[in-house]
Amino acid sequence: MKKGFALLVMLLALLLLASGCNLVGYDEALDNAQVVATVNGTDVTKAEWLVYRDYMANYYQQYYQQTYGVNLPLDDETLANYGDSALEEMIESIVLEDKAEELGFLPLSDEEAADAEAHADSMVDLYKQLVRYQDFPGIETVEEEYARLTATPDEASEATPDEASEATPDEATPDEATPAEPQPTPTIAPEDLTATITDAELDAMITERMEAYGYTRDYFIQSETMDVQNDKLREYAIADVSVSDDEVRAKFDSLVESQKTSYDATPTLYATAVNNGSDVYYAPEGYRGVKNLLIGLEDDDQDALNELNSTLTTAQSMLTSVQGQLDDLDAEDTSEYDEEALAAYQEQKDALTEQKAEAEATIADTQKQIDETTEAAFAKVLPQAEEALAKAQAGEDFDALIETYGDDSGMRSEPAKTQGYLICDGLSLYVPEFQDAAMALENVGDISDLVKTDYGYHILKYEMDIPSGAVEYTDEIAEDLKGDMLTEAQDAAYEAAVTQWVSEADVKTYPKRMK
């Protein structure tokens, strides 16, 4: 087998065995020695295939768990589902290594090999830190404890010389400067140390654990070598790939037409796309830009309201749950209950009724506190809101008023800073009071009265009508599109090349031996 591929399989085996993963039938040495595929004369044994198959299954199990919270069972059926994919990847790996050797990309040059070794050394250092943090937390070595206990006050405060650095030449002259007295270095007797492990011993423990996981220096060298190999193969495959200006323009026109169909049918999708940061090439009719001058509630009041609303939500959820249980009890047929069962039934119902009363009392009390806190909070900011409104209606610069009074951070970033928020009929991105007031403004330049929402008082300005139709085809748009198209074309060319190389390779598989 190819050296690089064999090393990878070996290290994957170490990793899987260290993590406690069992290989199906791995103890059957004769069966596992069978060849399940031959690629250009390189054999892939059943044992090697099982290692990689189980590695893939574990990898995707962790991926789905971390990404979607889904636990995939690692039973025989699940493992078997990865069999064909694992063999395909192993075959491709051997083919790519053969192709790299054929094209002279392997072995690496002396400089590339040195870089790979330097990369491996840095990865070993990094993984040593990770393994220490994960597997040996809280361990302090003898040398570390000694250094900590013998640190002088000067060494401890060395990182904060701010006051001394602020002195000017006039304020601190050589004649006036008073040298600090040297601090004695504490002496620590060996018997006073509590640590029992030396730096060298801990390093040996970490190294042994890393090797069990498969994270050796050779692994990182081989991994980096494979990356360099694949980068060179990709560069070779995409050397002649290009995208013309006409193709870019055609792509732009296609995107415009596609978005026109979508946004004209459902105009609200346009605002969603813009707010999500998607590339937008067409704007439907009916959109306006509305600037928002928000005089928000004070932080303490908003925090108090958030806490009260959280309490209210919890109590309401409790009430819903308790009421549901009471309804279920009321629906029970108790006609055949004996005296003991009926007593237990009534006891449960009485407890739930008490919980219901407590939840209702909490809701009523919390709602009262919310109303009182809300009224007081809005009263605090009303004078400032009225002051800002008077200045806005008097024709003062609205952007300057936003800078002075505004609490909406969204008004300080583009495109909202220039054109305002995108608003159209039927939009549900904003609270109803804000949406209705924004659409009620009749003419560009109109200023609203105070609009009260849970966020505070808003003063809205109808800033502009958003031009409908295709956006201008600028050099920036063309450059961005060309970059995306070139990447897509290069990816497709490389995938096609790999497919071709695999199809041209001498590959024999033996599916019956994979059972």
C-alpha positions in Angstrom: 0.0 0.0 0.0 1.1 3.6 -0.6 3.1 4.9 2.3 1.0 8.0 3.0 -2.3 6.1 2.8 -1.0 3.2 5.0 0.1 5.7 7.6 -3.3 7.4 7.6 -5.1 4.1 8.1 -2.7 3.1 10.9 -3.3 6.4 12.7 -7.0 6.2 12.3 -6.9 2.7 13.8 -5.0 4.1 16.8 -7.5 6.9 17.2 -10.5 4.6 17.0 -9.1 2.0 19.4 -8.1 4.7 21.9 -11.7 6.1 21.8 -13.2 2.7 22.5 -14.8 2.1 19.1 -15.2 -1.6 18.2 -14.5 -2.8 14.7 -17.0 -5.4 13.4 -15.2 -8.8 13.2 -11.8 -7.2 13.8 -10.7 -10.2 15.8 -11.1 -12.5 12.8 -7.6 -12.0 11.4 -8.0 -14.2 8.4 -11.2 -12.6 7.3 -9.9 -9.1 7.8 -6.7 -9.8 5.8 -8.8 -10.3 2.6 -8.3 -7.7 -0.1 -11.5 -5.7 -0.7 -10.1 -3.5 -3.5 -6.9 -3.1 -5.6 -6.0 0.3 -6.9 -3.2 0.4 -9.4 -1.6 -2.5 -7.7 -2.1 -1.2 -4.2 -4.3 -3.5 -2.0 -6.9 -2.3 0.5 -7.6 -4.9 3.1 -10.9 -5.5 4.9 -9.3 -4.5 8.2 -8.2 -1.1 6.7 -11.6 -0.6 5.1 -13.3 -1.3 8.4 -11.1 1.2 10.2 -12.0 3.9 7.8 -15.6 3.0 7.6 -15.9 3.3 11.4 -13.9 6.5 11.4 -16.4 8.0 9.0 -19.4 6.8 11.1 -17.9 8.4 14.2 -17.1 11.6 12.4 -20.6 12.1 11.1 -22.1 11.0 14.4 -20.2 13.8 16.2 -21.1 16.2 13.3 -24.8 15.6 13.6 -24.7 15.7 17.3 -22.9 19.1 17.4 -24.7 20.7 14.5 -28.3 19.4 14.8 -28.4 17.7 18.3 -29.2 14.4 16.6 -27.8 11.2 18.1 -27.1 8.6 15.4 -26.9 5.0 16.7 -23.6 3.3 16.0 -25.2 -0.1 15.3 -24.2 -2.6 12.6 -26.8 -1.2 10.2 -25.6 2.4 10.6 -21.9 1.4 10.2 -22.8 -0.7 7.1 -24.4 2.4 5.5 -20.9 4.0 5.4 -19.2 1.1 3.7 -19.4 2.1 0.1 -18.6 5.8 0.8 -15.6 4.7 2.8 -14.2 2.5 0.1 -14.8 5.2 -2.5 -12.8 7.7 -0.5 -10.0 5.2 0.1 -9.8 4.5 -3.6 -9.7 8.2 -4.5 -7.0 8.8 -1.9 -4.7 6.2 -3.5 -5.5 7.5 -7.0 -4.6 11.0 -6.0 -1.3 10.0 -4.5 -0.5 8.0 -7.7 -1.4 11.0 -9.8 0.7 13.3 -7.7 3.7 11.0 -8.1 3.1 10.7 -11.9 3.0 14.5 -12.2 6.2 14.9 -10.1 4.4 16.6 -7.2 5.6 13.9 -4.8 7.9 13.5 -3.1 7.9 17.1 -1.8 10.8 19.4 -2.4 13.3 19.9 0.4 11.8 23.3 1.1 8.2 21.9 1.1 9.3 19.0 3.3 10.9 21.4 5.8 7.7 23.5 5.9 5.6 20.3 6.5 7.9 19.4 9.4 7.7 22.9 10.9 3.9 22.8 10.5 3.9 19.4 12.3 6.0 20.8 15.2 3.6 23.7 15.7 0.6 21.3 15.6 2.3 19.0 18.1 2.8 22.0 20.4 -0.8 23.0 20.0 -2.2 19.6 20.6 -0.1 19.2 23.7 -1.8 22.2 25.1 -5.2 20.9 24.1 -4.6 17.4 25.6 -3.2 18.9 28.8 -6.3 21.1 29.1 -8.7 18.2 28.3 -7.0 15.2 30.0 -4.8 16.6 32.7 -6.7 19.7 34.1 -5.5 21.2 37.3 -2.1 19.6 37.3 0.8 21.9 38.4 4.3 20.7 37.9 7.1 21.1 40.4 8.8 23.7 38.2 5.5 25.7 37.8 4.8 25.7 41.5 8.3 26.8 42.4 8.1 29.6 39.8 4.7 30.7 41.2 5.8 30.7 44.8 9.1 32.5 44.2 7.7 35.3 42.1 8.7 38.6 43.5 6.2 41.5 43.9 8.0 43.3 41.1 7.6 40.4 38.8 3.9 40.1 39.7 3.2 43.7 38.9 5.6 44.0 35.9 2.7 44.0 33.5 1.1 47.2 34.9 3.6 50.1 34.6 1.0 52.6 33.6 1.6 55.2 36.3 5.3 55.4 35.7 4.9 55.7 32.0 2.6 58.8 32.4 5.4 60.9 34.0 6.8 63.7 31.9 10.5 64.6 31.8 9.8 67.7 33.8 7.9 65.7 36.4 10.5 63.1 37.0 14.2 64.1 36.6 17.2 62.0 37.3 17.9 64.0 40.5 14.3 63.5 41.7 14.0 59.8 40.7 14.1 57.4 43.7 15.3 54.0 42.7 13.1 51.2 44.0 14.6 48.9 46.6 15.3 45.4 45.2 12.9 42.8 46.5 14.4 39.7 48.0 13.6 36.5 46.1 11.6 34.1 48.4 13.3 30.8 49.2 11.3 27.6 49.0 12.5 24.3 50.4 11.8 21.2 48.3 9.7 19.7 51.1 7.4 22.8 51.0 6.3 22.0 47.5 3.1 20.1 47.0 3.5 19.2 43.3 4.9 15.8 42.6 5.2 15.7 38.8 8.0 17.4 36.9 7.7 19.2 33.5 9.5 16.3 31.8 7.1 13.7 33.4 4.0 15.6 32.5 5.3 16.1 28.9 5.8 12.3 28.7 2.3 11.7 29.9 0.8 14.1 27.4 2.9 12.6 24.6 1.8 9.1 25.4 -1.9 10.2 25.4 -1.4 12.0 22.1 0.1 8.9 20.5 -2.9 6.8 21.8 -5.2 9.3 20.0 -3.1 9.1 16.9 -1.8 12.6 17.1 1.9 12.0 16.3 4.4 14.1 14.5 4.4 11.7 11.6 0.6 12.1 11.4 0.8 15.8 11.1 3.7 15.6 8.6 1.7 13.2 6.4 -1.5 15.3 6.8 0.3 18.4 5.6 2.0 16.5 2.8 -1.4 15.3 1.6 -2.8 18.9 1.7 0.2 20.2 -0.4 -0.3 17.3 -2.8 -4.0 18.0 -3.2 -3.4 21.7 -3.6 -0.9 21.0 -6.4 -3.4 18.6 -8.1 -6.1 21.2 -7.9 -3.9 23.9 -9.4 -3.0 21.5 -12.2 -6.7 20.6 -12.9 -7.9 24.2 -12.9 -5.0 25.8 -14.8 -7.1 26.5 -17.9 -10.3 27.5 -16.2 -11.5 31.0 -16.8 -14.7 33.1 -16.9 -15.4 35.7 -19.6 -16.9 39.1 -19.1 -19.9 38.1 -21.3 -20.5 35.1 -19.0 -20.5 37.3 -16.0 -23.0 39.7 -17.6 -25.2 36.8 -18.6 -25.1 35.5 -15.0 -26.1 39.0 -13.7 -29.0 39.2 -16.1 -30.1 35.7 -15.0 -30.0 36.6 -11.3 -32.0 39.8 -12.0 -34.7 37.9 -13.8 -34.9 35.2 -11.1 -35.2 37.8 -8.3 -37.7 39.8 -10.3 -40.0 36.7 -10.5 -39.6 36.0 -6.8 -39.8 39.5 -5.4 -42.6 40.7 -7.6 -44.7 37.7 -6.5 -43.7 38.2 -2.8 -42.3 41.7 -2.2 -41.6 41.0 1.5 -38.8 38.6 0.5 -36.8 41.5 -0.8 -36.5 43.1 2.7 -35.7 39.7 4.2 -32.9 39.2 1.7 -31.4 42.6 2.3 -31.6 42.3 6.1 -29.9 38.9 5.9 -27.0 40.3 3.9 -27.8 38.4 0.7 -26.8 39.7 -2.7 -29.7 41.6 -4.1 -29.9 42.5 -7.8 -33.5 43.6 -8.2 -36.0 45.7 -6.1 -39.8 45.3 -6.4 -42.1 48.3 -6.4 -43.6 49.7 -3.2 -40.6 50.0 -0.9 -39.7 53.1 1.0 -36.8 53.9 3.3 -37.8 55.1 6.8 -35.3 56.4 9.3 -35.9 55.7 13.0 -35.1 58.1 15.8 -35.6 56.0 18.9 -35.6 57.4 22.4 -35.3 54.1 24.3 -36.2 53.2 27.8 -33.4 53.5 30.4 -31.3 50.3 30.8 -32.3 49.7 34.4 -36.0 50.0 33.5 -35.6 47.8 30.5 -33.8 45.2 32.6 -36.6 45.3 35.2 -39.3 44.9 32.5 -37.4 42.0 30.9 -37.2 40.2 34.3 -40.9 40.8 35.0 -41.9 39.6 31.6 -39.8 36.5 32.1 -41.6 35.9 35.4 -45.0 36.4 33.7 -44.2 34.0 30.9 -43.1 31.3 33.4 -46.3 31.8 35.5 -48.5 31.7 32.3 -46.8 28.4 31.2 -47.4 27.0 34.7 -51.0 28.0 34.6 -51.5 26.4 31.1 -49.9 23.2 32.3 -51.9 23.0 35.5 -55.1 23.8 33.8 -54.4 21.0 31.3 -53.9 18.5 34.1 -57.1 19.7 35.8 -59.1 19.3 32.6 -57.7 15.8 32.2 -58.8 15.0 35.8 -62.3 16.4 35.2 -62.6 14.2 32.1 -61.9 11.1 34.1 -64.7 8.7 35.0 -64.5 8.2 38.7 -67.7 6.2 39.1 -65.8 3.0 39.7 -63.1 4.4 42.0 -62.8 2.9 45.4 -62.5 5.1 48.5 -58.7 5.1 48.4 -58.5 5.9 44.7 -61.1 8.6 45.0 -59.2 10.2 47.9 -56.0 10.2 45.9 -57.8 11.7 43.0 -59.2 14.5 45.1 -55.9 15.1 46.7 -54.2 15.5 43.3 -57.0 17.8 42.2 -56.8 20.0 45.3 -53.0 20.3 44.9 -53.4 21.4 41.2 -56.2 23.8 42.2 -53.9 25.4 44.7 -51.1 25.6 42.1 -53.5 27.2 39.7 -54.5 29.8 42.3 -50.8 30.6 43.0 -50.1 30.9 39.3 -53.1 33.2 38.7 -52.0 35.4 41.7 -48.4 35.6 40.4 -49.7 36.6 36.9 -52.0 39.3 38.4 -49.3 40.7 40.6 -46.6 40.6 37.9 -48.8 42.2 35.4 -49.5 45.0 37.8 -45.8 45.5 38.4 -45.2 45.5 34.6 -47.9 48.1 34.1 -46.5 50.4 36.9 -42.9 49.9 35.8 -43.8 50.6 32.1 -45.7 53.8 32.9 -42.9 55.1 35.1 -40.3 54.1 32.5 -42.0 55.9 29.6 -42.6 59.0 31.8 -38.9 59.2 32.4 -38.0 59.5 28.7 -41.1 61.4 27.5 -39.5 64.9 28.0 -36.5 63.9 25.9 -38.7 62.4 23.3 -40.9 65.5 23.1 -37.7 67.7 22.8 -36.4 65.6 19.9 -39.8 65.6 18.2 -40.0 69.4 18.4 -36.6 69.8 16.9 -37.4 67.3 14.1 -40.6 69.0 13.2 -38.8 72.4 13.3 -36.6 71.1 10.4 -33.4 70.3 12.2 -31.1 67.8 10.6 -32.6 64.4 11.3 -29.4 62.5 11.0 -27.8 64.9 13.6 -30.8 64.3 15.9 -30.3 60.5 15.6 -26.7 61.0 16.6 -27.7 63.1 19.6 -30.8 61.3 20.8 -31.0 58.0 19.0 -30.7 54.6 20.8 -31.3 52.5 17.7 -27.8 51.0 16.8 -29.2 49.9 13.4 -29.4 53.5 12.3 -25.6 53.7 12.6 -24.7 51.1 10.0 -25.3 51.0 6.2 -27.5 50.8 4.3 -30.0 51.9 6.9 -27.9 54.9 7.9 -28.3 56.4 4.5 -31.7 55.2 3.3 -33.5 54.1 6.5 -35.2 50.8 7.1 -36.9 49.0 4.2 -40.7 49.2 4.6 -43.5 48.0 2.4 -47.1 46.9 2.8 -47.6 43.6 4.4 -44.1 43.4 6.0 -44.0 41.6 9.4 -40.4 42.3 10.3 -41.3 45.1 12.7 -43.8 45.5 15.5 -47.3 46.6 14.2 -47.1 50.1 15.8 -43.8 50.8 13.9 -45.0 49.3 10.7 -48.3 51.1 10.6 -46.8 54.5 11.5 -44.1 54.0 8.8 -46.6 53.3 6.1 -48.9 56.1 7.3 -46.4 58.7 6.2 -47.6 60.1 2.9 -44.7 62.0 1.4 -41.0 61.8 1.3 -39.7 64.1 4.1 -42.7 63.6 6.4 -42.0 63.3 10.1 -44.3 61.2 12.4 -45.6 62.1 15.8 -44.3 60.0 18.7 -44.8 56.3 18.1 -44.9 54.3 21.3 -43.7 50.6 21.3 -42.2 48.3 23.9 -38.8 49.7 22.9 -39.6 53.3 23.7 -40.7 56.4 21.7 -40.0 56.4 17.9 -39.9 59.4 15.6 -40.0 58.3 12.0 -38.9 60.1 8.8 -40.0 59.0 5.3 -36.5 59.3 3.9 -36.9 58.0 0.3 -38.7 55.8 -2.2 -36.5 52.8 -3.0 -36.0 52.7 -6.8 -37.6 49.5 -8.3 -36.0 47.4 -11.0 -32.5 46.0 -11.6 -29.6 47.5 -9.6 -26.9 49.2 -11.6 -24.3 46.8 -13.1 -21.2 48.2 -11.5 -17.5 47.0 -11.7 -17.8 45.9 -8.1 -20.7 43.7 -8.8 -19.0 42.3 -11.9 -15.9 41.6 -9.9 -17.7 39.8 -7.1 -19.8 37.7 -9.5 -16.7 36.8 -11.5 -14.9 35.7 -8.4 -17.9 33.5 -7.3 -18.3 32.1 -10.8 -14.6 31.3 -11.2 -14.5 29.5 -7.9 -17.6 27.4 -8.9 -16.0 26.6 -12.3 -12.7 25.6 -10.6 -14.5 23.4 -8.1 -16.4 21.7 -11.0 -13.2 21.3 -13.0 -11.3 19.7 -10.1 -14.2 17.4 -9.3 -14.4 16.3 -13.0 -10.6 15.7 -13.1 -10.7 13.6 -10.0 -13.6 11.6 -11.4 -11.7 11.1 -14.6 -8.5 10.0 -12.8 -10.4 7.5 -10.8 -12.2 6.2 -13.9 -8.8 5.8 -15.7 -7.2 3.9 -12.7 -6.9 0.2 -12.6 -9.5 -0.5 -9.8 -10.9 -3.8 -8.8 -13.3 -4.2 -5.9 -14.6 -7.3 -4.2 -18.0 -6.4 -2.6 -18.7 -10.0 -1.3 -15.6 -9.7 0.9 -17.1 -6.6 2.5 -19.9 -8.5 4.1 
